Amino acid sequence: MSCPICEKAVDAAYKPFCSKRCADVDLAKWLSGSYALASNDPDDAEALFDAMDQAVQSGENSSDEKLH
């Protein structure tokens, strides 16, 4: 098995990576959005947009309450 980042031999302590550095590189790719899971379901995107709208609206409502 080889490291998915640099293709060196895997170290059991960092499996499936060869080092902490490669594990951190992989984590950074996930957190930055470089990796994504594809979906053919348009409802997934719509549900995400609805959830984002609700979060924004609830944030606006709570900040309005703090002002009054």
C-alpha positions in Angstrom: 0.0 0.0 0.0 1.3 3.5 -0.8 0.5 6.9 0.6 -2.3 8.6 -1.4 -0.5 11.9 -1.1 3.2 11.2 -2.0 3.0 7.5 -2.9 5.8 6.5 -0.4 5.4 3.3 1.7 2.7 3.6 4.4 3.7 3.9 8.1 1.4 1.9 10.4 1.3 4.9 12.8 -0.2 7.1 10.1 -2.1 4.6 8.0 -3.1 5.1 5.2 -0.5 7.8 5.0 3.3 7.7 5.3 3.7 10.6 7.8 1.8 13.2 9.8 2.6 15.7 7.1 0.8 13.7 4.5 -2.1 13.1 6.8 -2.3 16.9 7.5 -2.1 17.7 3.7 -5.1 15.3 3.2 -7.0 16.9 6.0 -6.3 20.4 4.6 -7.7 19.3 1.2 -10.9 18.1 2.9 -11.3 21.3 5.0 -10.6 23.6 2.0 -13.1 21.9 -0.2 -10.5 20.5 -2.6 -12.2 17.1 -2.2 -15.9 16.8 -2.7 -18.3 13.9 -2.8 -20.3 14.0 -6.1 -24.1 13.7 -6.1 -26.4 13.4 -9.0 -29.4 14.3 -6.8 -30.4 17.9 -7.4 -32.4 17.8 -4.2 -29.1 17.6 -2.2 -28.1 21.0 -3.5 -31.5 22.5 -2.9 -31.6 21.1 0.7 -28.2 22.7 1.3 -29.3 26.1 0.1 -32.5 25.9 2.2 -30.4 25.0 5.3 -28.0 27.9 4.6 -31.0 30.4 4.2 -32.5 29.2 7.5 -29.2 29.6 9.3 -28.7 33.1 8.0 -32.3 34.1 8.9 -32.0 32.6 12.4 -28.7 34.5 12.9 -30.4 37.7 11.8 -33.3 37.2 14.1 -31.1 36.5 17.1 -29.0 39.6 16.4 -32.2 41.7 16.1 -33.4 40.5 19.5 -30.1 41.5 21.0 -30.5 45.1 19.7 -34.0 45.5 21.2 
